[in-house]
Every structure is written in C-alpha cells, then in structure tokens.
Amino acid sequence: MDAPTSMIPLAAYVTVSAILFMTGLVGVLVRRNFIIVLMCVEIMLNAANINLVAFSHYLESMAGQLAALFVIAIAAGEAAVGLAIIIVVFRTKIATNVDQINILKW
C-alpha cells in the first residue's frame, strides 16, 4: 500500500503563511504594547517556519525542516530574552508601552 500523499497544494501553505506574516507585521507596526509586539514577532517567525516546512516537503528535502528547527530554537531564546527585558523595564519604569519608554535617550 502506498504512503498517502499530501492533498493540500503548496499555494495553500504559502497563502496561510502570508496571512500570518501580514498579521504579525501589522501588529508590530500598529500596537504599542511590548508584550503584543513580542507575540507578533513570534507569529511572523511561525509564518516563516510554515514556508520552510512546506517548501521542504514540496522539494523532498530535509533542509527546510532543519532550518525551521533552528528558527524555533532562536525564537525561544528571543522570547525568553524579550520577556526578561520587559520585566526589567516594567519593574523600573512601571510601563509596558513602547512610546512611554525612552531609557536609551540621554
């Protein structure tokens, strides 16, 4: 018995990925809360992972899946460092709004 092949075309994966990426991009550009911006960056990274895995499956190569695994590891580190920075800023300034924080200015 043959292995089942994917019935979902590559264009569907790319469309979902593009919608996710645009949602994350709009969230980064529009929202002013640090936590929401961090979540939107994670959505954009997940959209890139969908593309990597879809093209990896389409081209029958493991390179895209391996790259997606590295992106997931980088995203986990980015989330941990980002949340740590947000906690430190919140404790010192009592603000999570991007516009209210100007600690890098002289």
Helices and strands as residue ranges (DSSP letters): H 10-30, H 34-59, H 63-93, G 98-100
